[in-house]
Amino acid sequence: MKQLLSKLIREDNFLSLAGNLLIALIGVGGFAILARSLPKEAFGQWVLFIAGPRLSK
């Protein structure tokens, strides 16, 4: 297991993978904070605001 982990860290694409995972975790965390802190109506408006440009294509 230790050899596998050290081999993974030495890979060329490890930093890219780690960066993508970090950004994904930050996004999920931000989404969770908004879902817990905003009232249902405001959170629904935010979701529609964010999804609006993607839905119109």
JORA-V926736 format. One line per field, one symbol per residue. ss: DSSP state (H for helix, E for strand, - for the rest). burial: b if it has 9 or more other C-alpha atoms within 8 Angstrom, else e. A space follows every 10 residues. Layout:
ss: ???
burial: ???
//
This chain:
ss: -HHHHHHHH- ---HHHHHHH HHHHHHHHHH HHHHHHH--H HHHHHHHHHH HHHHH--
burial: eeeeeeeeee eeebeeeeee eeeeeeeeee eeebbeeeee eebeeeeeee eeeeeee
//
